[in-house]
């Protein structure tokens, strides 16, 4: 795996991770077996399917400890995000029993899995287990773990947006922007697009930009859904569309509407932009000599998400969580794995290695923060306290929703009139929500 791929695998998606399955003793078969597969024996392994991510890789190295704890072998399969989703679709539609613990995205597929009754209700387990300390999990990720009133997953990896900035440039632009108004002003001043110098860079791709734009939306006082109906045609949402469109469209690089993380991140890493907002999990990209220039490595700064008209309201989300397959024949051992992997001890050890977790007590432990630059650790803590637990609408068809919401965003970046596009998208999203709600209720 290349250095860049390894660094970006910290992100919530795993497209750049090594493809294929990696079990404890080699490649593991992925064929589904039905519920009639028989009662498990002591020799039946606990099967875990997970994203190929630094968290999973770190946990896999420690599995011997868990195997001794429960007296059962563990098989852990690591896949890319696309492979994981495809495997879940095949296995769960067939009521397969050959996966016990599932690594899931609480904000991407959990609602669909809940609708299909594919996940075990963990409510009683997390609430009755005092040692597990469910209340110790940060409020926003904890709430995101609940679907239809049931705790269906436990967060193990979290992320927030952080303002990356060039210290050498910010000093001459009025200092670190603490408000969105100041960020706009400084970005405008820093931009010299004819010379390839940009004030701000960020995601602009129609669907992919929605999750990062969400914090701008919230900080303008808007939301995707308000009182059960579309909120993207509101005055606040239009202001957020126009703001982000102006920020990226006027001070950012050309072709911004084609930019996802993979395109936006290198522009900042190569020293071509003064400011950049994206997930805090990718911070190491700007400290790595194979990714970032020496100037960027020496001058990169980290700041909390700036305040808008409604204050600073970034997202603080569980990018990856653990759940239990409803068809698993080893539910008790599966819960013991979650209890171990997401417990205080493991969470502290993993965060001390630079993997941001979800426990409040761990975030308050100075020893766990030493892996992060001090300024970044402070920004992450501030954003976590302010954070909202979702960065996209909580619907069954997340991809379709993001596509609708992203249309006015693209128009804004291109300098087009936002209001008519937002009006049409608002109507389309309103109709979408009616149909999506019907599906949830069916």
CORNORWO-V859127 format. One record per residue. N is the residue number from 1. RES is the residue in one small letter. OMEGA is omega in radians with two decimals (999 if undefined). D_FIRST is the distance of its C-alpha to the first C-alpha in Angstrom with 1 decimal. Layout:
n=N res=RES omega=OMEGA d_first=D_FIRST
n=N res=RES omega=OMEGA d_first=D_FIRST
This chain:
n=1 res=x omega=3.12 d_first=0.0
n=2 res=x omega=3.12 d_first=3.8
n=3 res=x omega=-3.12 d_first=6.6
n=4 res=x omega=3.12 d_first=8.2
n=5 res=x omega=-3.13 d_first=6.2
n=6 res=x omega=-3.13 d_first=6.3
n=7 res=x omega=-3.10 d_first=9.8
n=8 res=x omega=3.10 d_first=10.9
n=9 res=x omega=3.01 d_first=10.1
n=10 res=x omega=-3.10 d_first=13.2
n=11 res=x omega=-3.05 d_first=15.1
n=12 res=x omega=3.06 d_first=17.4
n=13 res=x omega=-3.07 d_first=15.6
n=14 res=x omega=-3.04 d_first=12.4
n=15 res=x omega=-3.07 d_first=12.0
n=16 res=x omega=3.13 d_first=8.5
n=17 res=x omega=3.14 d_first=7.3
n=18 res=x omega=3.14 d_first=6.4
n=19 res=x omega=3.07 d_first=9.9
n=20 res=x omega=-3.11 d_first=12.4
n=21 res=x omega=3.11 d_first=14.4
n=22 res=x omega=3.13 d_first=14.0
n=23 res=x omega=-3.14 d_first=17.5
n=24 res=x omega=-3.10 d_first=19.1
n=25 res=x omega=-3.11 d_first=20.2
n=26 res=x omega=-3.12 d_first=17.9
n=27 res=x omega=-3.08 d_first=17.7
n=28 res=x omega=-3.14 d_first=20.6
n=29 res=x omega=-3.09 d_first=22.9
n=30 res=x omega=-3.13 d_first=23.0
n=31 res=x omega=-3.12 d_first=26.5
n=32 res=x omega=2.99 d_first=28.9
n=33 res=x omega=-3.02 d_first=32.1
n=34 res=x omega=-3.10 d_first=35.0
n=35 res=x omega=3.12 d_first=37.1
n=36 res=x omega=-3.07 d_first=39.4
n=37 res=x omega=3.10 d_first=36.8
n=38 res=x omega=-3.14 d_first=39.1
n=39 res=x omega=-3.12 d_first=39.4
n=40 res=x omega=3.09 d_first=36.4
n=41 res=x omega=3.12 d_first=37.2
n=42 res=x omega=3.12 d_first=36.2
n=43 res=x omega=3.12 d_first=33.7
n=44 res=x omega=-3.12 d_first=32.0
n=45 res=x omega=2.95 d_first=28.6
n=46 res=x omega=-3.05 d_first=27.7
n=47 res=x omega=-3.11 d_first=25.0
n=48 res=x omega=3.03 d_first=22.5
n=49 res=x omega=-3.02 d_first=20.3
n=50 res=x omega=3.04 d_first=17.8
n=51 res=x omega=3.06 d_first=15.1
n=52 res=x omega=-2.92 d_first=11.5
n=53 res=x omega=-3.12 d_first=12.1
n=54 res=x omega=3.11 d_first=12.6
n=55 res=x omega=-3.11 d_first=16.2
n=56 res=x omega=-3.14 d_first=15.7
n=57 res=x omega=3.13 d_first=13.4
n=58 res=x omega=3.14 d_first=16.1
n=59 res=x omega=-3.12 d_first=18.9
n=60 res=x omega=3.11 d_first=17.7
n=61 res=x omega=-3.08 d_first=18.1
n=62 res=x omega=-3.02 d_first=21.6
n=63 res=x omega=3.11 d_first=22.8
n=64 res=x omega=3.10 d_first=25.1
n=65 res=x omega=-3.13 d_first=27.2
n=66 res=x omega=3.13 d_first=27.7
n=67 res=x omega=3.09 d_first=28.5
n=68 res=x omega=-3.10 d_first=31.2
n=69 res=x omega=-3.06 d_first=32.5
n=70 res=x omega=3.14 d_first=33.1
n=71 res=x omega=-3.13 d_first=33.5
n=72 res=x omega=3.07 d_first=31.2
n=73 res=x omega=-3.13 d_first=27.9
n=74 res=x omega=3.00 d_first=24.9
n=75 res=x omega=-3.10 d_first=22.4
n=76 res=x omega=-3.14 d_first=19.4
n=77 res=x omega=3.13 d_first=17.4
n=78 res=x omega=-3.08 d_first=14.2
n=79 res=x omega=2.96 d_first=13.8
n=80 res=x omega=-3.12 d_first=12.9
n=81 res=x omega=-3.13 d_first=16.0
n=82 res=x omega=3.11 d_first=17.5
n=83 res=x omega=-3.14 d_first=17.3
n=84 res=x omega=3.14 d_first=18.7
n=85 res=x omega=3.14 d_first=21.6
n=86 res=x omega=-3.14 d_first=22.3
n=87 res=x omega=3.10 d_first=22.5
n=88 res=x omega=-3.12 d_first=24.8
n=89 res=x omega=-3.13 d_first=27.0
n=90 res=x omega=-3.05 d_first=27.6
n=91 res=x omega=-3.02 d_first=28.1
n=92 res=x omega=3.05 d_first=30.2
n=93 res=x omega=3.12 d_first=32.4
n=94 res=x omega=-3.10 d_first=33.2
n=95 res=x omega=-3.08 d_first=34.0
n=96 res=x omega=3.13 d_first=31.4
n=97 res=x omega=-3.03 d_first=31.7
n=98 res=x omega=2.91 d_first=28.5
n=99 res=x omega=-3.10 d_first=26.6
n=100 res=x omega=3.12 d_first=28.1
n=101 res=x omega=-3.10 d_first=25.9
n=102 res=x omega=3.01 d_first=24.2
n=103 res=x omega=-3.02 d_first=21.7
n=104 res=x omega=3.02 d_first=23.1
n=105 res=x omega=-3.05 d_first=23.5
n=106 res=x omega=-3.07 d_first=27.0
n=107 res=x omega=-3.08 d_first=27.6
n=108 res=x omega=-3.06 d_first=26.0
n=109 res=x omega=-3.03 d_first=27.1
n=110 res=x omega=-3.12 d_first=29.2
n=111 res=x omega=3.08 d_first=32.4
n=112 res=x omega=3.12 d_first=32.0
n=113 res=x omega=3.10 d_first=31.3
n=114 res=x omega=3.13 d_first=34.4
n=115 res=x omega=-3.14 d_first=36.4
n=116 res=x omega=-3.14 d_first=35.6
n=117 res=x omega=-3.11 d_first=36.3
n=118 res=x omega=-3.09 d_first=33.0
n=119 res=x omega=3.09 d_first=32.4
n=120 res=x omega=3.04 d_first=34.6
n=121 res=x omega=-3.08 d_first=36.8
n=122 res=x omega=-3.02 d_first=35.8
n=123 res=x omega=-3.10 d_first=38.6
n=124 res=x omega=-3.11 d_first=40.9
n=125 res=x omega=-3.07 d_first=38.3
n=126 res=x omega=-3.09 d_first=36.9
n=127 res=x omega=-3.10 d_first=40.4
n=128 res=x omega=-3.06 d_first=42.1
n=129 res=x omega=-3.11 d_first=39.6
n=130 res=x omega=-3.14 d_first=40.8
n=131 res=x omega=3.12 d_first=38.3
n=132 res=x omega=3.03 d_first=35.4
n=133 res=x omega=3.12 d_first=36.9
n=134 res=x omega=3.13 d_first=35.9
n=135 res=x omega=3.13 d_first=37.7
n=136 res=x omega=3.11 d_first=35.3
n=137 res=x omega=3.13 d_first=32.6
n=138 res=x omega=-3.00 d_first=32.7
n=139 res=x omega=-3.07 d_first=35.2
n=140 res=x omega=3.08 d_first=33.1
n=141 res=x omega=3.13 d_first=30.2
n=142 res=x omega=3.13 d_first=32.8
n=143 res=x omega=3.13 d_first=34.8
n=144 res=x omega=-3.13 d_first=31.9
n=145 res=x omega=-3.06 d_first=31.5
n=146 res=x omega=3.03 d_first=35.0
n=147 res=x omega=-3.14 d_first=35.8
n=148 res=x omega=3.08 d_first=39.5
n=149 res=x omega=-3.10 d_first=40.5
n=150 res=x omega=3.01 d_first=38.3
n=151 res=x omega=-3.06 d_first=35.4
n=152 res=x omega=3.12 d_first=32.7
n=153 res=x omega=3.11 d_first=29.6
n=154 res=x omega=-3.08 d_first=28.8
n=155 res=x omega=3.10 d_first=26.4
n=156 res=x omega=3.09 d_first=23.6
n=157 res=x omega=3.14 d_first=21.5
n=158 res=x omega=3.05 d_first=23.3
n=159 res=x omega=3.14 d_first=23.0
n=160 res=x omega=3.04 d_first=25.5
n=161 res=x omega=3.08 d_first=25.8
n=162 res=x omega=3.05 d_first=26.1
n=163 res=x omega=3.01 d_first=27.8
n=164 res=x omega=-3.13 d_first=25.6
n=165 res=x omega=3.09 d_first=28.0
n=166 res=x omega=-3.10 d_first=28.7
n=167 res=x omega=-3.11 d_first=31.3
n=168 res=x omega=3.13 d_first=32.7
n=169 res=x omega=-3.09 d_first=33.5
n=170 res=x omega=-3.13 d_first=34.6
n=171 res=x omega=-3.14 d_first=37.3
n=172 res=x omega=-3.10 d_first=39.0
n=173 res=x omega=3.11 d_first=38.6
n=174 res=x omega=3.12 d_first=40.6
n=175 res=x omega=-3.12 d_first=38.0
n=176 res=x omega=-3.14 d_first=35.3
n=177 res=x omega=3.09 d_first=36.1
n=178 res=x omega=3.12 d_first=37.3
n=179 res=x omega=3.08 d_first=38.5
n=180 res=x omega=3.08 d_first=37.3
n=181 res=x omega=3.12 d_first=40.4
n=182 res=x omega=3.10 d_first=39.4
n=183 res=x omega=3.11 d_first=35.8
n=184 res=x omega=-3.11 d_first=37.4
n=185 res=x omega=-3.11 d_first=39.8
n=186 res=x omega=3.14 d_first=37.3
n=187 res=x omega=3.09 d_first=34.9
n=188 res=x omega=-3.11 d_first=37.8
n=189 res=x omega=-3.08 d_first=38.9
n=190 res=x omega=-3.02 d_first=35.5
n=191 res=x omega=2.97 d_first=34.8
n=192 res=x omega=-2.94 d_first=35.7
n=193 res=x omega=3.12 d_first=34.1
n=194 res=x omega=-3.14 d_first=35.8
n=195 res=x omega=3.11 d_first=34.0
n=196 res=x omega=3.10 d_first=30.6
n=197 res=x omega=-3.02 d_first=31.0
n=198 res=x omega=3.12 d_first=30.5
n=199 res=x omega=-3.06 d_first=32.0
n=200 res=x omega=2.99 d_first=29.6
n=201 res=x omega=-3.14 d_first=26.4
n=202 res=x omega=3.13 d_first=25.2
n=203 res=x omega=3.13 d_first=24.3
n=204 res=x omega=-3.13 d_first=26.9
n=205 res=x omega=-2.93 d_first=25.7
n=206 res=x omega=-3.12 d_first=28.5
n=207 res=x omega=-3.05 d_first=26.9
n=208 res=x omega=-3.09 d_first=23.8
n=209 res=x omega=-3.01 d_first=26.0
n=210 res=x omega=-3.08 d_first=28.4
n=211 res=x omega=3.11 d_first=26.6
n=212 res=x omega=3.10 d_first=26.5
n=213 res=x omega=-3.08 d_first=30.0
n=214 res=x omega=-3.12 d_first=31.3
n=215 res=x omega=3.04 d_first=31.8
n=216 res=x omega=3.11 d_first=33.9
n=217 res=x omega=-3.13 d_first=35.8
n=218 res=x omega=-3.08 d_first=36.7
n=219 res=x omega=2.99 d_first=37.6
n=220 res=x omega=3.13 d_first=40.0
n=221 res=x omega=-3.11 d_first=41.6
n=222 res=x omega=3.09 d_first=40.3
n=223 res=x omega=3.13 d_first=38.4
n=224 res=x omega=-3.09 d_first=37.1
n=225 res=x omega=3.14 d_first=39.8
n=226 res=x omega=-3.12 d_first=43.1
n=227 res=x omega=3.08 d_first=45.7
n=228 res=x omega=-3.11 d_first=43.9
n=229 res=x omega=-3.13 d_first=44.1
n=230 res=x omega=3.08 d_first=42.0
n=231 res=x omega=-3.00 d_first=41.7
n=232 res=x omega=3.04 d_first=39.9
n=233 res=x omega=-3.10 d_first=43.3
n=234 res=x omega=3.09 d_first=44.6
n=235 res=x omega=-3.11 d_first=45.7
n=236 res=x omega=-3.14 d_first=43.0
n=237 res=x omega=3.12 d_first=40.2
n=238 res=x omega=3.09 d_first=41.5
n=239 res=x omega=3.13 d_first=41.6
n=240 res=x omega=3.06 d_first=38.0
n=241 res=x omega=-3.08 d_first=37.1
n=242 res=x omega=3.14 d_first=39.2
n=243 res=x omega=-3.08 d_first=37.9
n=244 res=x omega=3.11 d_first=34.2
n=245 res=x omega=3.12 d_first=35.1
n=246 res=x omega=-3.11 d_first=37.0
n=247 res=x omega=-3.09 d_first=34.4
n=248 res=x omega=-3.09 d_first=31.5
n=249 res=x omega=-3.08 d_first=33.8
n=250 res=x omega=-3.11 d_first=35.9
n=251 res=x omega=-3.09 d_first=33.7
n=252 res=x omega=-3.10 d_first=30.2
n=253 res=x omega=3.06 d_first=28.6
n=254 res=x omega=3.14 d_first=29.9
n=255 res=x omega=-3.06 d_first=28.2
n=256 res=x omega=-3.11 d_first=27.5
n=257 res=x omega=3.07 d_first=28.2
n=258 res=x omega=-3.00 d_first=25.0
n=259 res=x omega=2.91 d_first=22.8
n=260 res=x omega=3.12 d_first=20.4
n=261 res=x omega=-3.04 d_first=18.1
n=262 res=x omega=3.13 d_first=15.6
n=263 res=x omega=-3.06 d_first=18.7
n=264 res=x omega=-3.06 d_first=20.7
n=265 res=x omega=-3.12 d_first=18.4
n=266 res=x omega=3.14 d_first=17.8
n=267 res=x omega=3.06 d_first=21.6
n=268 res=x omega=-3.10 d_first=22.3
n=269 res=x omega=-3.14 d_first=19.5
n=270 res=x omega=3.02 d_first=21.1
n=271 res=x omega=-3.07 d_first=24.5
n=272 res=x omega=-3.12 d_first=26.1
n=273 res=x omega=-3.13 d_first=27.3
n=274 res=x omega=-3.06 d_first=29.4
n=275 res=x omega=-3.11 d_first=28.5
n=276 res=x omega=3.06 d_first=25.7
n=277 res=x omega=3.06 d_first=25.9
n=278 res=x omega=-3.04 d_first=22.8
n=279 res=x omega=3.12 d_first=21.4
n=280 res=x omega=-3.10 d_first=21.6
n=281 res=x omega=-3.10 d_first=18.3
n=282 res=x omega=-3.04 d_first=16.4
n=283 res=x omega=-3.06 d_first=18.6
n=284 res=x omega=3.09 d_first=16.0
n=285 res=x omega=-3.06 d_first=14.7
n=286 res=x omega=3.08 d_first=18.2
n=287 res=x omega=-3.05 d_first=18.1
n=288 res=x omega=-3.10 d_first=15.0
n=289 res=x omega=3.11 d_first=16.2
n=290 res=x omega=-3.10 d_first=13.1
n=291 res=x omega=-3.03 d_first=14.0
n=292 res=x omega=3.07 d_first=17.7
n=293 res=x omega=3.12 d_first=20.7
n=294 res=x omega=-3.14 d_first=22.7
n=295 res=x omega=3.12 d_first=25.5
n=296 res=x omega=3.14 d_first=23.5
n=297 res=x omega=-3.09 d_first=22.1
n=298 res=x omega=-3.01 d_first=25.7
n=299 res=x omega=-3.09 d_first=27.4
n=300 res=x omega=3.08 d_first=25.3
n=301 res=x omega=-3.09 d_first=27.4
n=302 res=x omega=-3.10 d_first=27.2
n=303 res=x omega=3.07 d_first=30.1
n=304 res=x omega=3.10 d_first=31.3
n=305 res=x omega=-3.07 d_first=31.6
n=306 res=x omega=-3.11 d_first=34.8
n=307 res=x omega=3.03 d_first=38.0
n=308 res=x omega=-3.12 d_first=39.5
n=309 res=x omega=3.12 d_first=43.1
n=310 res=x omega=-3.11 d_first=42.4
n=311 res=x omega=3.10 d_first=40.6
n=312 res=x omega=-3.07 d_first=36.9
n=313 res=x omega=3.11 d_first=35.6
n=314 res=x omega=3.01 d_first=31.8
n=315 res=x omega=3.01 d_first=30.0
n=316 res=x omega=-2.90 d_first=28.7
n=317 res=x omega=2.94 d_first=26.9
n=318 res=x omega=-3.12 d_first=25.2
n=319 res=x omega=3.07 d_first=21.9
n=320 res=x omega=-3.09 d_first=21.3
n=321 res=x omega=3.12 d_first=24.1
n=322 res=x omega=3.06 d_first=25.2
n=323 res=x omega=-3.13 d_first=28.0
n=324 res=x omega=3.10 d_first=29.8
n=325 res=x omega=-3.14 d_first=30.3
n=326 res=x omega=-3.08 d_first=34.0
n=327 res=x omega=-3.13 d_first=34.2
n=328 res=x omega=3.06 d_first=32.7
n=329 res=x omega=-3.12 d_first=35.1
n=330 res=x omega=-3.04 d_first=33.7
n=331 res=x omega=-3.11 d_first=34.2
n=332 res=x omega=3.10 d_first=35.5
n=333 res=x omega=3.09 d_first=32.6
n=334 res=x omega=3.10 d_first=30.2
n=335 res=x omega=3.12 d_first=32.1
n=336 res=x omega=3.08 d_first=31.9
n=337 res=x omega=3.14 d_first=28.1
n=338 res=x omega=3.14 d_first=28.1
n=339 res=x omega=3.13 d_first=30.8
n=340 res=x omega=-3.03 d_first=28.8
n=341 res=x omega=-3.13 d_first=25.4
n=342 res=x omega=3.13 d_first=27.0
n=343 res=x omega=-3.07 d_first=29.8
n=344 res=x omega=-3.06 d_first=30.7
n=345 res=x omega=3.13 d_first=29.4
n=346 res=x omega=-3.14 d_first=25.9
n=347 res=x omega=3.13 d_first=25.7
n=348 res=x omega=-3.12 d_first=26.9
n=349 res=x omega=-3.11 d_first=24.4
n=350 res=x omega=3.13 d_first=21.4
n=351 res=x omega=3.08 d_first=22.7
n=352 res=x omega=3.06 d_first=23.4
n=353 res=x omega=3.08 d_first=19.6
n=354 res=x omega=3.13 d_first=19.2
n=355 res=x omega=-3.04 d_first=18.9
n=356 res=x omega=-3.12 d_first=22.0
n=357 res=x omega=-2.98 d_first=24.1
n=358 res=x omega=-3.06 d_first=27.4
n=359 res=x omega=3.14 d_first=30.1
n=360 res=x omega=-3.10 d_first=32.8
n=361 res=x omega=3.14 d_first=33.7
n=362 res=x omega=3.10 d_first=30.2
n=363 res=x omega=-3.14 d_first=30.1
n=364 res=x omega=-3.14 d_first=33.5
n=365 res=x omega=-3.10 d_first=32.4
n=366 res=x omega=-3.10 d_first=31.8
n=367 res=x omega=-3.11 d_first=29.7
n=368 res=x omega=-3.07 d_first=27.0
n=369 res=x omega=-3.08 d_first=26.8
n=370 res=x omega=3.13 d_first=26.2
n=371 res=x omega=-3.12 d_first=22.4
n=372 res=x omega=2.96 d_first=23.0
n=373 res=x omega=-3.02 d_first=24.9
n=374 res=x omega=-3.13 d_first=28.5
n=375 res=x omega=3.11 d_first=29.2
n=376 res=x omega=3.14 d_first=26.2
n=377 res=x omega=3.12 d_first=27.4
n=378 res=x omega=3.13 d_first=30.8
n=379 res=x omega=3.13 d_first=29.8
n=380 res=x omega=3.13 d_first=27.8
n=381 res=x omega=3.12 d_first=30.9
n=382 res=x omega=3.14 d_first=33.2
n=383 res=x omega=3.13 d_first=31.2
n=384 res=x omega=3.14 d_first=31.1
n=385 res=x omega=-3.10 d_first=34.8
n=386 res=x omega=-2.84 d_first=35.5
n=387 res=x omega=3.03 d_first=32.9
n=388 res=x omega=-2.93 d_first=33.5
n=389 res=x omega=3.09 d_first=31.6
n=390 res=x omega=-3.14 d_first=30.5
n=391 res=x omega=3.12 d_first=28.9
n=392 res=x omega=3.12 d_first=30.0
n=393 res=x omega=-3.11 d_first=33.1
n=394 res=x omega=-3.07 d_first=33.3
n=395 res=x omega=3.10 d_first=34.2
n=396 res=x omega=-3.07 d_first=33.4
n=397 res=x omega=-3.03 d_first=32.1
n=398 res=x omega=-3.11 d_first=29.7
n=399 res=x omega=3.13 d_first=28.1
n=400 res=x omega=3.13 d_first=31.6
n=401 res=x omega=-3.14 d_first=32.9
n=402 res=x omega=-3.14 d_first=30.1
n=403 res=x omega=3.11 d_first=30.9
n=404 res=x omega=-3.08 d_first=34.6
n=405 res=x omega=-3.09 d_first=34.1
n=406 res=x omega=-3.08 d_first=31.9
n=407 res=x omega=3.09 d_first=34.5
n=408 res=x omega=3.13 d_first=36.7
n=409 res=x omega=3.10 d_first=33.8
n=410 res=x omega=3.12 d_first=32.9
n=411 res=x omega=-3.13 d_first=36.7
n=412 res=x omega=-3.14 d_first=36.9
n=413 res=x omega=3.13 d_first=34.1
n=414 res=x omega=3.12 d_first=35.7
n=415 res=x omega=3.12 d_first=39.0
n=416 res=x omega=3.10 d_first=40.8
n=417 res=x omega=-3.04 d_first=43.3
n=418 res=x omega=-2.96 d_first=41.6
n=419 res=x omega=-3.14 d_first=44.6
n=420 res=x omega=3.12 d_first=45.3
n=421 res=x omega=3.12 d_first=41.7
n=422 res=x omega=3.12 d_first=41.4
n=423 res=x omega=3.13 d_first=44.7
n=424 res=x omega=-3.14 d_first=43.5
n=425 res=x omega=3.11 d_first=40.1
n=426 res=x omega=3.12 d_first=42.1
n=427 res=x omega=3.14 d_first=44.4
n=428 res=x omega=-3.13 d_first=41.5
n=429 res=x omega=3.08 d_first=39.7
n=430 res=x omega=3.10 d_first=43.0
n=431 res=x omega=3.10 d_first=43.5
n=432 res=x omega=-3.10 d_first=40.0
n=433 res=x omega=3.10 d_first=40.6
n=434 res=x omega=-3.13 d_first=43.9
n=435 res=x omega=-3.12 d_first=42.2
n=436 res=x omega=3.10 d_first=39.2
n=437 res=x omega=3.09 d_first=41.7
n=438 res=x omega=3.13 d_first=43.6
n=439 res=x omega=3.14 d_first=40.6
n=440 res=x omega=-3.08 d_first=39.9
n=441 res=x omega=-3.08 d_first=43.5
n=442 res=x omega=999 d_first=43.8
